Amino acid sequence: MKEHYTRLFEYNLWANNEFSEILRAKPFDNSKILKLISHVANAQAIWLSRIKDETPGVGVWDEYDLKEALELLSSTSQDWLDFIYSGDLEQDSINYKNSKGQSFESRVTDILTHVINHGTHHRGQIAYMLREEDIDPPASDFIFYVRN
């Protein structure tokens, strides 16, 4: 199981880096792109803090300038990998509160799957927005990662 999630979070780091390179290199006007990049970075930080039973240092929809957003995206992507390398993925479930203060219990492996799918979903939205601005998004499907 650890190998499976290591591979997925290595892909997540790679895909986020691919988008970061494009966003640094190509100026864009759509503010929703920055909002979604910030959101993905925040969600990665929040979910990891929940698993570690820590207080998140960010809000779900906090926004940053491009440099800050991409730095947070990179660091939280690496934080997830570090957690998986050293973490206990066999931990059954955790209790946490969402951003609205509602209590939940979820399996750790379900949270890991959610974080990967969440990032992929929003990168797809960002790719669409980049195309609307005549910017070619990176090829970021999982198969492109494994072909590298």
C-alpha positions as CSV (number, residue, x, y, z in Angstrom):
1,M,0.0,0.0,0.0
2,K,2.8,2.4,0.8
3,E,4.3,1.9,-2.6
4,H,1.0,2.7,-4.3
5,Y,0.6,6.0,-2.5
6,T,4.2,6.9,-2.8
7,R,3.8,6.5,-6.6
8,L,0.6,8.6,-6.6
9,F,2.1,11.4,-4.5
10,E,5.3,11.4,-6.6
11,Y,3.0,11.9,-9.6
12,N,1.1,14.7,-7.7
13,L,4.4,16.5,-7.1
14,W,5.5,16.1,-10.8
15,A,2.1,17.3,-12.1
16,N,2.1,20.3,-9.8
17,N,5.6,21.1,-10.9
18,E,4.6,20.9,-14.6
19,F,1.8,23.4,-14.0
20,S,4.0,25.6,-11.9
21,E,6.6,25.9,-14.8
22,I,3.8,26.9,-17.2
23,L,2.3,29.5,-14.8
24,R,5.7,31.0,-14.1
25,A,6.6,31.2,-17.8
26,K,3.3,32.4,-19.3
27,P,1.4,35.4,-18.1
28,F,-2.3,34.8,-17.6
29,D,-5.2,37.1,-16.9
30,N,-7.8,34.8,-15.4
31,S,-7.7,35.3,-11.6
32,K,-9.6,32.0,-11.2
33,I,-6.3,30.2,-12.1
34,L,-4.5,31.7,-9.2
35,K,-7.5,31.0,-6.9
36,L,-7.5,27.3,-7.8
37,I,-3.7,26.9,-7.5
38,S,-3.9,28.5,-4.1
39,H,-6.9,26.3,-3.2
40,V,-5.0,23.1,-4.2
41,A,-2.0,24.1,-2.1
42,N,-4.3,25.0,0.9
43,A,-6.2,21.7,0.6
44,Q,-3.0,19.7,0.6
45,A,-1.8,21.5,3.7
46,I,-5.2,21.2,5.5
47,W,-5.6,17.5,4.9
48,L,-2.1,16.7,6.0
49,S,-2.6,18.7,9.2
50,R,-5.8,16.8,9.9
51,I,-4.0,13.5,9.6
52,K,-1.2,14.8,11.9
53,D,-3.8,16.1,14.3
54,E,-2.4,19.7,13.9
55,T,-4.2,23.0,13.4
56,P,-4.1,24.1,9.7
57,G,-2.1,27.3,9.1
58,V,-4.2,28.1,6.1
59,G,-7.9,28.5,5.1
60,V,-9.5,26.5,2.3
61,W,-9.8,29.5,0.0
62,D,-6.9,31.7,1.1
63,E,-5.3,33.4,-1.9
64,Y,-1.7,34.3,-2.5
65,D,0.3,36.0,-5.2
66,L,1.7,33.6,-7.8
67,K,5.1,33.2,-6.2
68,E,3.6,32.4,-2.8
69,A,1.0,30.0,-4.2
70,L,3.5,28.0,-6.2
71,E,5.9,27.8,-3.2
72,L,3.1,26.5,-1.0
73,L,2.0,24.1,-3.7
74,S,5.6,22.7,-4.0
75,S,6.2,22.5,-0.2
76,T,2.9,20.8,0.5
77,S,3.4,18.4,-2.3
78,Q,6.7,17.4,-0.8
79,D,5.3,17.4,2.7
80,W,2.9,14.7,1.6
81,L,5.7,12.6,0.2
82,D,7.7,13.0,3.3
83,F,4.7,11.9,5.4
84,I,4.2,8.8,3.2
85,Y,7.9,7.9,3.3
86,S,7.9,8.0,7.1
87,G,4.2,7.8,8.0
88,D,1.9,5.0,9.1
89,L,-0.5,4.4,6.3
90,E,-2.0,1.5,8.1
91,Q,-3.6,3.9,10.6
92,D,-7.2,3.0,10.3
93,S,-9.1,6.3,10.5
94,I,-8.9,9.8,12.0
95,N,-11.4,12.2,13.5
96,Y,-11.3,15.8,12.4
97,K,-13.4,18.9,11.8
98,N,-14.0,20.4,8.4
99,S,-13.7,24.1,7.7
100,K,-17.3,24.6,8.9
101,G,-16.5,22.9,12.2
102,Q,-18.4,19.7,11.4
103,S,-16.9,16.5,12.9
104,F,-16.1,13.6,10.7
105,E,-14.2,10.3,10.8
106,S,-12.4,9.1,7.6
107,R,-10.0,6.3,6.7
108,V,-6.5,7.7,6.1
109,T,-6.3,5.8,2.8
110,D,-9.6,7.5,1.7
111,I,-8.1,10.9,2.5
112,L,-4.9,10.1,0.5
113,T,-7.1,9.1,-2.5
114,H,-9.2,12.2,-2.0
115,V,-6.1,14.5,-2.0
116,I,-4.8,13.0,-5.3
117,N,-8.2,13.2,-7.0
118,H,-8.8,16.7,-5.7
119,G,-5.5,18.0,-7.2
120,T,-6.1,16.2,-10.5
121,H,-9.6,17.6,-10.8
122,H,-8.5,21.2,-10.2
123,R,-5.5,20.9,-12.5
124,G,-8.0,19.8,-15.2
125,Q,-9.9,23.0,-14.6
126,I,-6.8,25.1,-14.7
127,A,-5.8,23.4,-18.0
128,Y,-9.1,24.4,-19.5
129,M,-8.7,28.0,-18.3
130,L,-5.2,28.1,-19.8
131,R,-6.5,27.0,-23.1
132,E,-9.0,29.8,-23.0
133,E,-6.1,32.2,-22.8
134,D,-4.2,30.4,-25.7
135,I,-1.7,28.9,-23.3
136,D,-0.9,25.2,-23.9
137,P,-1.2,23.4,-20.5
138,P,1.2,20.7,-19.7
139,A,0.4,17.1,-20.5
140,S,-0.2,16.0,-16.9
141,D,-2.2,12.7,-17.1
142,F,-0.7,10.0,-15.0
143,I,0.4,8.0,-18.0
144,F,2.7,10.9,-19.1
145,Y,4.3,10.8,-15.7
146,V,5.0,7.1,-15.8
147,R,6.4,7.4,-19.3
148,N,9.1,9.8,-18.0
